[in-house]
Amino acid sequence: MGFFKPKHQKINQDYMQQLQKTNIDSIEIFSSFGENVNFIKEFFNHSHDLMTYSFKLKQKECVVFYLETLVDQEKFEQKFFNPIAQSTNDKDKMDRFILDHLPKSINFAEITQKMLLGFSIILIDGEKHVFLIDTASNNERSTDEPTNEKVVRGSHLGFVESIATNLNLIRTRINNHNLFIEYLTLGEITNTKIAIVHIKGIANEEVVKEVQKRLKSISSDMVFSPGYFEEFIEDTTSSPFPQMLNTERPDRVTANLIEGRIALLVDGSPTVLILPINFFSFYQSPDDYNSRAYIGTFIRVLRLCSFILAVTLPALYIAIIGFHFEVLPEELVLTVKGAVENVPYPPLIEALIMELTIELIREAGIRLPSAIGPTIGIVGGLVIGDAIVKAGLVSNTMVVVVATTAIASYVVPSNEMSAAVRLLRFPMMMAAATFGFVGIVFGLMILVIHLCNLESFGSPYFAPIAPFRFKDLKDAIVRVPVWKMNTRPLDHKPVKVLQQSRTRKWKKNEE
């Protein structure tokens, strides 16, 4: 491409500094070709990845700008270099290529924003528009199943880091014109793209407006992921319980959208936030609806029992050993007594040693390379558990209690709720070490009161228990057959309550 050559012009620094003090949203392209070129260079501070090429079209000066780090070179060649090369002997063809097929813009705010998204721009002397070419580079991974949300039976697709791909996965599942997507930009420096997704006619518009208001009130230089701005918009940041459900599964998002909830997607993150949400939604899994109703109910009740077990089991051990030894059966008294009598620490210290050891092994397993992480977790747990018992630092009973507690805390389908459960057992252990069973009862009372007072965007967090709605129990603690789920849950105030008619109107052997 010998007709291209780098273009360098002297920039009027005083003039550019004056322009920078002006709001760029109000700046349109200048009548002077040189001023437009200088503005683009100055706006990007002469960054080394800002590529500039000059050429002539019908004796008119033309300049192409693009950010090399955001552009796909193959796209650039196909959409710009190749048409120009093919049209060197056909000037009319080149004119048609530029004037008829490319979008245009006159506002520098839009032009520079497009360049930051990977577009290339063409400036032509005498033209009142800047021409835009979509040459953005797409570095995407495949939509594989999320590693932290595995299911046995169901869809094995997962969200990726591209917001366009994620919205496509939602659109293909909800093929309805009422699916509404609104874009926002957060982060004064990062300019991260956010998508608010809901279904008009089902989602409560007041809740949608509240979400929009809270998101637009965020004033921060950087927003990288949903977890970063989650604390900006949630109702109670001091609560250990997550007030938005995060997931990487398209089927889980679409199911909640159809129930009338709202989804927040962030460009660059595979995690989607669902809101408003209640406590029992964290214990639901797509497998519940792909299995028999009795099996789904059994598994869901098992998960809810694991919550109580994970929070109270170490506290019960401490209370029994320290205060209420008489509640043990006679057959176990001598066994437990023999296990704990040689331990030099009180039950609370013994429990803290083991619980913190389990947390260290878990964190190490996550941070280590995937090839050796699980091995270190298993081998480390076995070796440390055996050695610490032989050293007389903890009892065999404590090892069993901590292992059972760890298993129970990982039954939760949501990682955020699992972390909250693991955190809650520490204050419960303190209460048990201080007051015994009375401390556990008071701790559970405080926990239930907190859950009853908690809200997620104005919706009761502990619904349908508080406030109690018998009809909504059909998909909370139990899972009734799908054909009986005629209405949507009412905790998030959906506009349309009825979601299906009673479809089993047929009779067996009816002719």
C-alpha positions in Angstrom: 0.0 0.0 0.0 2.4 2.6 -1.2 -0.2 5.4 -1.4 -0.5 5.4 2.4 1.9 7.6 4.4 1.9 8.7 8.1 0.5 12.2 8.6 2.0 14.5 11.2 0.9 18.1 11.8 1.8 20.6 14.4 -0.9 20.9 17.1 -1.9 24.1 18.6 -1.6 23.3 22.2 -3.4 26.4 23.6 -6.3 25.7 21.3 -6.6 22.1 22.3 -6.4 22.9 26.0 -9.3 25.3 25.5 -11.3 22.6 23.8 -10.6 20.1 26.6 -12.3 22.5 29.1 -15.4 22.3 27.0 -17.9 19.3 27.4 -17.0 17.0 24.5 -20.7 16.0 24.1 -21.3 19.5 22.7 -18.4 19.4 20.2 -19.2 18.7 16.6 -16.6 18.2 13.8 -14.9 21.3 12.7 -15.0 22.9 9.2 -11.2 22.7 9.1 -9.8 19.3 8.2 -6.6 20.0 10.1 -8.5 20.8 13.3 -10.3 17.5 13.1 -7.1 15.6 12.7 -5.4 17.5 15.6 -8.4 17.0 17.9 -8.3 13.2 17.5 -4.6 13.1 18.2 -4.8 15.4 21.1 -7.8 13.6 22.6 -5.9 10.3 22.7 -2.8 12.1 24.0 -0.7 10.8 21.0 -0.9 7.3 22.4 1.5 4.9 20.5 -1.4 2.6 19.6 -3.3 5.3 17.8 -2.5 4.5 14.2 -2.9 7.2 11.5 -2.8 6.7 7.7 -3.2 9.4 5.0 -4.3 9.0 1.4 -6.0 11.0 -1.3 -9.5 10.5 -2.8 -10.2 12.6 -5.8 -7.5 15.0 -4.8 -9.0 15.3 -1.3 -7.0 14.7 1.8 -8.2 11.7 3.8 -7.0 10.2 7.1 -7.9 6.9 8.8 -7.6 6.7 12.6 -7.9 3.5 14.7 -6.5 2.1 18.0 -4.3 -0.8 17.0 -4.9 -2.6 20.4 -8.7 -2.7 19.8 -8.9 -3.5 16.1 -8.9 -6.8 14.3 -6.4 -6.4 11.5 -8.1 -9.0 9.3 -11.4 -7.1 9.6 -9.6 -3.9 8.9 -8.1 -5.3 5.7 -11.3 -6.8 4.5 -13.4 -3.7 5.2 -11.0 -1.0 4.2 -7.7 -2.0 2.5 -9.2 -4.6 0.1 -12.1 -2.3 -1.2 -9.6 0.5 -1.7 -7.1 -1.7 -3.5 -9.9 -3.1 -5.7 -11.1 0.4 -6.5 -7.9 2.0 -7.6 -9.1 1.9 -11.2 -12.7 2.6 -10.4 -13.1 5.9 -8.5 -16.9 5.7 -8.5 -16.8 2.3 -6.8 -14.6 3.8 -4.0 -17.1 6.7 -3.6 -20.0 4.2 -3.3 -18.1 2.2 -0.8 -17.5 5.1 1.5 -20.7 7.1 1.1 -23.3 4.4 0.7 -22.3 1.7 3.1 -20.7 3.3 6.1 -22.4 4.9 9.1 -21.6 8.5 9.7 -21.3 10.8 12.7 -20.7 14.5 13.4 -20.3 14.4 17.2 -16.9 13.9 18.7 -18.3 12.2 21.8 -19.8 9.4 19.6 -16.7 9.3 17.4 -14.2 8.8 20.2 -16.5 6.4 22.0 -16.8 4.3 18.8 -13.0 4.3 18.5 -12.7 3.0 22.1 -15.0 0.2 21.0 -12.7 -0.8 18.2 -14.1 1.2 15.3 -11.9 2.9 12.7 -12.8 6.3 11.4 -12.2 8.1 8.1 -11.8 11.9 7.9 -12.2 13.4 4.4 -11.4 17.0 3.7 -14.5 18.9 2.8 -17.0 16.3 4.2 -19.4 17.3 7.0 -19.3 13.8 8.5 -16.8 11.3 9.9 -17.2 7.8 8.5 -17.2 4.8 10.8 -15.9 1.2 10.1 -16.7 -1.6 12.5 -13.3 -3.3 12.9 -13.6 -4.3 16.6 -11.6 -7.4 17.7 -13.7 -10.1 19.4 -11.7 -12.3 21.8 -14.3 -14.7 23.0 -14.2 -18.1 24.6 -16.8 -20.8 23.9 -20.1 -20.8 25.8 -19.2 -23.8 27.9 -21.0 -24.8 31.0 -19.9 -22.8 34.1 -17.5 -24.8 36.3 -19.1 -23.5 39.5 -22.8 -24.3 38.5 -22.8 -27.8 37.1 -26.1 -29.6 36.5 -26.8 -33.3 35.7 -29.7 -32.7 33.4 -30.3 -29.5 31.5 -28.6 -27.0 29.3 -24.8 -27.0 29.4 -24.4 -23.5 27.9 -22.8 -20.7 30.0 -22.3 -17.0 29.7 -19.0 -15.5 28.5 -17.3 -12.2 28.8 -19.0 -10.6 25.8 -22.3 -8.8 26.6 -23.5 -9.2 23.0 -23.1 -13.0 23.2 -24.8 -13.1 26.5 -27.8 -11.1 25.3 -28.0 -13.4 22.3 -28.2 -16.4 24.6 -31.1 -14.7 26.4 -32.8 -13.6 23.2 -32.8 -17.0 21.7 -34.5 -18.4 24.8 -37.1 -15.6 25.2 -38.3 -15.1 21.6 -40.7 -12.3 22.6 -41.0 -8.7 21.6 -41.6 -7.6 25.2 -38.1 -8.5 26.2 -36.6 -5.1 26.8 -32.9 -4.2 27.0 -31.6 -0.9 28.2 -27.9 0.1 28.0 -26.0 2.2 30.6 -22.4 3.2 30.9 -20.7 3.2 34.3 -17.2 4.2 35.3 -15.8 7.6 34.6 -12.6 6.1 33.3 -13.5 2.5 32.4 -16.8 3.4 30.6 -18.2 -0.1 31.2 -21.3 -1.1 29.3 -24.2 -2.3 31.5 -27.4 -3.9 30.2 -30.7 -3.9 32.2 -32.9 -6.7 31.0 -36.6 -7.3 31.9 -39.9 -8.3 30.3 -42.4 -5.5 29.9 -45.8 -6.4 31.1 -44.5 -8.9 33.7 -41.7 -7.0 35.6 -42.9 -4.3 38.0 -42.0 -0.9 36.4 -41.5 0.7 39.8 -38.8 -1.8 40.6 -37.2 -1.2 37.2 -37.2 2.5 37.8 -35.6 2.0 41.2 -32.8 -0.1 39.6 -32.2 2.5 37.0 -32.1 5.3 39.6 -29.6 3.4 41.8 -27.3 2.5 38.9 -27.3 6.1 37.5 -26.4 7.4 40.9 -23.1 5.5 40.9 -20.1 7.9 40.5 -16.9 5.9 40.3 -13.8 5.9 38.1 -13.9 2.2 37.6 -16.6 -0.5 37.3 -15.2 -3.9 36.2 -17.6 -6.5 37.3 -21.1 -7.0 38.8 -19.5 -7.7 42.2 -17.9 -4.2 42.1 -21.1 -2.2 41.8 -23.3 -4.7 43.7 -22.6 -2.9 47.0 -23.5 0.4 45.5 -27.1 -0.6 44.8 -28.1 -3.2 47.4 -30.4 -2.3 50.2 -28.2 -3.4 53.2 -24.5 -3.6 52.7 -23.9 -4.6 56.4 -25.8 -7.9 55.9 -23.8 -11.1 55.3 -26.5 -12.4 53.0 -26.3 -11.6 49.3 -29.3 -9.6 48.1 -28.8 -10.3 44.4 -28.4 -13.7 42.8 -25.4 -14.1 40.6 -25.3 -16.8 38.0 -23.5 -17.8 34.8 -26.3 -20.0 33.5 -28.6 -18.6 30.7 -31.5 -21.0 31.6 -31.5 -19.7 35.2 -31.6 -16.1 34.0 -34.4 -16.7 31.5 -36.5 -18.5 34.2 -36.2 -15.6 36.6 -36.9 -13.0 33.8 -40.1 -14.9 33.0 -41.0 -14.8 36.7 -40.8 -11.0 36.5 -37.4 -10.3 37.9 -34.6 -8.1 36.4 -31.2 -9.1 35.1 -28.1 -7.0 35.0 -25.3 -7.8 32.6 -21.8 -6.3 32.5 -19.6 -6.2 29.4 -16.4 -8.2 30.3 -18.0 -10.4 32.9 -19.8 -13.8 32.5 -21.7 -13.2 35.8 -25.3 -11.9 35.6 -27.1 -10.4 38.6 -30.8 -11.2 39.2 -33.0 -9.0 41.3 -35.1 -8.7 43.4 -34.5 -12.0 45.0 -35.4 -14.0 48.1 -33.5 -16.3 50.4 -35.0 -19.5 49.0 -34.0 -18.7 45.4 -30.4 -19.4 46.4 -31.3 -23.0 47.2 -33.0 -23.6 43.8 -31.2 -25.3 41.0 -32.1 -26.1 37.3 -31.9 -29.8 38.3 -34.9 -29.4 40.5 -37.2 -28.8 37.5 -35.6 -31.4 35.3 -36.2 -34.2 37.8 -39.3 -35.8 39.4 -41.2 -33.5 41.8 -40.6 -35.8 44.8 -36.9 -36.0 44.0 -36.7 -32.2 43.5 -38.5 -31.6 46.8 -36.2 -34.0 48.6 -33.0 -32.4 47.3 -34.3 -28.9 48.0 -35.2 -29.8 51.6 -31.8 -31.4 52.0 -30.2 -28.2 50.9 -32.2 -26.1 53.4 -31.4 -28.6 56.2 -27.7 -28.2 55.2 -28.0 -24.4 55.9 -29.1 -25.1 59.5 -26.5 -27.9 59.9 -23.6 -25.7 58.6 -24.5 -22.8 60.9 -25.3 -24.7 64.1 -23.3 -28.0 64.2 -19.9 -26.6 65.5 -21.9 -24.4 68.0 -23.8 -27.5 69.2 -20.6 -29.4 69.7 -19.1 -26.5 71.8 -22.3 -26.1 73.8 -22.5 -29.9 74.5 -18.9 -30.3 75.5 -18.7 -27.1 77.5 -22.2 -26.9 79.2 -24.6 -29.7 78.4 -22.7 -33.0 78.5 -25.8 -34.7 80.0 -27.7 -34.6 76.6 -25.4 -37.2 75.2 -26.6 -40.9 75.2 -24.8 -43.0 77.8 -23.2 -45.1 75.0 -21.4 -42.0 73.7 -20.4 -40.3 76.9 -17.3 -42.4 77.5 -16.3 -42.2 73.8 -16.5 -38.4 73.6 -15.0 -38.0 77.1 -12.0 -40.1 76.1 -11.6 -38.1 72.9 -11.6 -34.6 74.5 -10.0 -35.1 77.9 -6.4 -35.0 76.4 -7.1 -31.8 74.4 -5.3 -28.9 76.1 -7.7 -26.2 74.7 -11.4 -25.4 75.5 -13.9 -26.5 72.8 -14.1 -23.0 71.2 -10.3 -22.8 70.5 -10.4 -26.4 69.3 -13.3 -25.6 66.9 -11.6 -22.3 65.7 -8.3 -24.2 64.9 -10.1 -26.7 62.8 -12.5 -24.3 61.1 -9.7 -21.9 60.1 -7.6 -24.8 58.9 -10.5 -25.9 56.6 -10.8 -22.4 55.3 -7.1 -22.2 54.6 -7.1 -25.5 52.7 -10.1 -24.3 50.7 -8.5 -21.0 49.8 -5.2 -22.8 48.9 -7.1 -25.2 46.6 -8.7 -22.3 44.7 -5.4 -20.4 44.2 -3.2 -23.3 43.3 -3.0 -24.4 39.7 -5.9 -26.6 38.6 -3.7 -29.6 38.1 -2.6 -29.8 41.8 -5.3 -27.8 43.6 -7.8 -30.7 44.2 -4.9 -33.0 45.2 -3.5 -30.6 47.7 -7.0 -30.1 49.2 -7.6 -33.8 49.7 -4.1 -34.9 50.7 -3.6 -31.8 52.8 -6.9 -32.3 54.6 -6.1 -36.0 55.3 -2.6 -35.4 56.4 -3.3 -32.4 58.6 -6.4 -34.0 60.1 -4.5 -37.1 61.0 -1.5 -35.3 62.3 -3.4 -32.8 64.4 -5.4 -35.6 66.1 -2.2 -37.6 66.8 -0.6 -34.4 68.3 -3.5 -34.1 70.7 -4.4 -30.6 69.5 -8.0 -31.5 68.6 -10.3 -34.5 69.1 -11.5 -37.1 66.6 -15.1 -35.9 67.3 -14.1 -32.3 66.3 -12.7 -33.5 63.0 -16.0 -35.3 62.2 -18.0 -32.2 63.2 -15.9 -29.9 61.0 -15.8 -32.2 58.0 -19.6 -32.5 58.2 -20.0 -28.8 58.5 -17.8 -28.2 55.5 -19.7 -30.6 53.3 -23.0 -29.0 54.4 -21.8 -25.5 53.5 -20.9 -26.6 50.0 -24.4 -28.0 49.2 -25.7 -24.5 48.4 -25.9 -24.0 44.6 -24.8 -20.3 45.1 -21.2 -19.5 46.0 -22.3 -16.2 47.6 -24.7 -17.9 50.0 -22.2 -20.6 50.7 -19.7 -17.9 51.8 -22.4 -16.3 54.0 -23.1 -19.6 55.7 -19.4 -20.3 56.4 -19.1 -16.8 58.0 -22.2 -17.1 60.2 -21.0 -20.2 62.1 -18.2 -18.2 63.8 -20.5 -15.8 65.7 -22.7 -18.8 66.5 -19.7 -20.6 67.9 -18.9 -17.6 70.1 -22.5 -17.5 71.4 -22.5 -21.2 72.2 -19.1 -20.9 74.0 -20.5 -18.1 76.2 -24.1 -19.2 77.0 -24.4 -22.8 75.7 -27.8 -23.8 74.2 -29.2 -20.4 75.3 -26.6 -18.6 73.2 -27.5 -20.8 70.1 -31.2 -20.0 70.6 -30.6 -16.3 70.8 -28.2 -16.4 67.8 -30.9 -18.2 65.7 -33.5 -15.7 66.9 -31.3 -12.8 65.8 -30.7 -14.5 62.5 -34.4 -15.1 61.8 -35.2 -11.5 62.8 -32.5 -10.2 60.4 -33.9 -12.3 57.6 -37.4 -11.1 58.2 -36.3 -7.4 58.2 -34.0 -7.7 55.1 -35.3 -6.5 51.7 -34.1 -6.8 48.2 -35.1 -3.7 46.2 -38.2 -3.4 48.3 -39.1 -7.1 48.2 -39.2 -9.1 51.4 -36.1 -11.3 51.5 -37.6 -14.1 53.6 -40.7 -14.5 51.5 -42.9 -16.6 51.4 -42.2 -17.3 55.1 -42.3 -13.6 56.2 -44.7 -12.4 55.1 -46.3 -15.8 55.0 -48.0 -16.8 51.7 -49.1 -20.4 51.5 -49.4 -20.5 47.7 -45.8 -19.4 47.2 -44.5 -22.3 49.2 -45.1 -24.5 46.1 -41.7 -23.4 44.7 -39.8 -22.4 47.8 -39.3 -25.1 50.4 -41.0 -27.8 48.2 -41.2 -28.3 44.5 -44.7 -29.2 43.4 -45.3 -30.6 39.8 -44.8 -28.0 37.1 -48.4 -28.1 36.0 -49.5 -26.8 39.4 -47.3 -23.7 39.2 -50.0 -21.5 37.7 -49.0 -18.2 39.3 -45.8 -16.4 39.7 -44.3 -15.7 43.2 -45.6 -12.4 44.6 -42.6 -11.3 46.6 -41.2 -9.1 43.8 -44.7 -7.7 42.8 -45.0 -8.9 39.2 -47.5 -7.1 37.0 -48.8 -10.4 35.5 -49.4 -13.0 38.2 -50.9 -15.8 36.1 -48.2 -17.6 34.2 -50.1 -20.7 32.9 -53.4 -22.3 32.9 -54.0 -25.7 34.5 -52.9 -27.7 31.6 -53.7 -31.3 32.8 -57.4 -31.1 31.9 -57.3 -34.4 30.0 -58.4 -37.6 31.5 -56.7 -41.0 31.4 -58.0 -43.3 28.7 -60.3 -40.5 27.4 -61.6 -41.2 23.9 
